[in-house]
């Protein structure tokens, strides 16, 4: 059975937020004492230092809002700020060892929860889900890299 893109978009917009909310609820019940938003921020920083401006842009928030968030994470010992050696006007945010450890604990917890949720799928369902997720990855990562602009007409 073939589905048109509008029907797929409607299903996507129902399923993805629900799955995200379920994962966020699991995180809040976990006792890890970390907000899902912080996990995403730590994930980005685990790939390398970023400027406050880049982080604000990535999350579509203002620089002052991101600065406040970074201050919270600094207070927990998960990140630290430093001036760029190339341009002293630029403030870089870097993950601390403690922040990396927290990110890994949170990610391990999330992976275990998602793994448990998907364990009941049979082989065919897993294969179909995997293929669908690969398509979504290609559409959205391609769009982020400028290869396939989502929403462009």
Residue, then its C-alpha position, 0 to 999 in steps of 0.5 A: x500500500x502506498x501512502x501520499x506524503x501528506x498522510x505520512x506527514x500527519x502520522x509523523x507529526x502524531x508519532x514523533x512528538x508522542x515518542x519524544x514525550x514518552x522518552x522525556x517522561x522516562x528520563x524524568x522518572x529515572x532519577x538522573x536529575x537531568x532535563x531532556x533539553x540538557x541531554x540534547x545540548x550535552x550531545x552537541x557538545x560531546x562532538x566538540x566545543x561550540x560558541x554560545x551564538x552557534x548553540x543559540x542558533x541551533x536551538x532557535x533561542x536568543x543568546x541571553x537564553x542560551x547563556x542562562x542555560x549554559x550558566x545552569x549547566x556550569x553550576x552543575x559542573x557539566x560545561x565550562x566557558x572559555x574565550x576563543x584563542x582565535x577571536x577573543x570576543x567569542x565565548x566557547x562552551x565545552x563539555x567537562x569530564x563530568x558533563x560527558x559522564x552525565x551525557x553517557x549515563x543519560x544516553x545509556x539509560x535512554x537507549x535501554x528504555x527505547x530498546x525495551x520498548x522495541x524488543x516486542x517487535x518481530x524481525x519484519x517490524x524491526x526491518x521496516x522500522x529501521x528502513x523508515x528511520x533511515x529514510x527520515x535520517x536521510x531527509x532531515x540530515x540531508x536538509x541540514x547539510x543543504x542537500x535536500x531542503x525540507x519544506x522548500x518548494 
